[in-house]
Amino acid sequence: MGLFIQIDVAQSEIGSELAEKIVSLCPVEIFAVEGDQLHAKVDREDECTLCELCLDAAPAGALVIRKMYKDEQLISRGGRP
C-alpha cells in the first residue's frame, strides 16, 4: 500500500480487454495485468497523478483511489468517454 494513495480494484468488474486498456491509459504505469486480471502495483501507487483516466474507463465502482492523507476517495464512473 502506498503512503499517500491506495488503489482498490474490483476484479470481477474488469475483464482482460478492459484491464489492458487501463494499463495503457495510465501515464505513470501504476497498473499491470497478471493472469488476465488488473492489479495496481503497490510500490507505484504513490506515483498516481490523479489524472482519473482509469476512473473514466472502468465500470462504476470497479476502481477506487483512496487519498490516505485526506478523508477522500475517487470512484470509477462507468466507462464514460
C-alpha positions in Angstrom: 0.0 0.0 0.0 1.2 3.5 -0.8 1.8 6.1 1.8 -0.5 8.7 0.2 -2.6 6.7 -2.3 -4.2 3.3 -2.2 -5.9 1.8 -5.3 -8.6 -0.9 -4.9 -9.6 -3.0 -8.0 -12.8 -5.0 -8.1 -11.5 -7.9 -10.2 -14.9 -9.3 -11.1 -15.9 -6.0 -12.8 -12.9 -5.7 -15.2 -12.4 -8.1 -18.0 -9.0 -8.8 -19.6 -9.6 -6.5 -22.6 -10.5 -3.6 -20.3 -7.6 -4.4 -18.0 -5.2 -4.0 -20.9 -6.8 -0.7 -21.9 -6.5 0.7 -18.3 -2.8 -0.3 -18.2 -2.2 1.5 -21.5 -4.1 4.7 -20.3 -2.1 5.1 -17.1 0.7 7.7 -17.7 2.8 6.6 -14.7 2.5 2.8 -15.1 0.7 2.0 -11.9 -1.3 -0.9 -13.3 -0.4 -4.3 -14.6 -2.2 -7.4 -15.9 -1.4 -10.6 -14.2 -3.3 -13.8 -15.2 -5.9 -11.7 -17.1 -6.6 -9.6 -14.0 -5.9 -5.9 -13.4 -3.7 -5.1 -10.4 -2.3 -1.9 -9.0 1.4 -2.1 -8.3 1.5 -1.2 -4.7 5.1 0.1 -4.9 3.9 2.6 -7.6 0.6 3.8 -6.1 2.1 7.0 -4.7 3.1 7.9 -8.3 -0.5 8.4 -9.1 -1.1 11.9 -10.6 -4.9 11.7 -10.0 -5.5 12.2 -13.8 -8.6 10.0 -13.5 -8.1 8.3 -16.9 -8.5 4.9 -15.3 -11.7 6.1 -13.4 -13.2 7.2 -16.7 -12.6 3.9 -18.4 -13.6 1.5 -15.6 -17.2 0.4 -14.8 -18.9 2.3 -12.0 -17.4 1.4 -8.6 -14.8 -1.0 -10.1 -11.8 1.2 -9.2 -11.4 3.3 -6.1 -8.5 5.6 -5.4 -8.2 6.4 -1.8 -6.3 9.5 -0.7 -4.7 8.3 2.5 -3.7 11.9 3.5 -7.3 13.1 3.3 -10.7 11.5 4.0 -11.5 11.3 0.3 -11.8 8.7 -2.4 -12.4 8.8 -6.1 -14.6 6.1 -7.6 -14.8 5.0 -11.2 -17.8 6.3 -13.2 -18.8 3.6 -15.6 -16.8 3.8 -18.7 -17.6 7.4 -19.5 -15.8 8.6 -22.7 
